[in-house]
């Protein structure tokens, strides 16, 4: 997905990034863990008052009070966004279902 929004970036080693190349990660293998990690990071920055860092989530999920948003609701919204973007990328010719070996 061709953007650098916070929810689309995850730190990794050069070898993992290189082996992945331009293949989309397997949503079956990674989406749940990724969304949980994003929720934890989001909550950390929300409670620290780092609103600029979480701005990408605010744009993606219109929600009146993020402090009241449940983990389940956050993960549902993020999963929808990632699945939609993944379908678009596959329709544009990207390969999918990358699993690190």
Helices and strands as residue ranges (DSSP letters): G 6-8, H 14-20, H 27-48, H 55-60, G 66-68, H 71-91
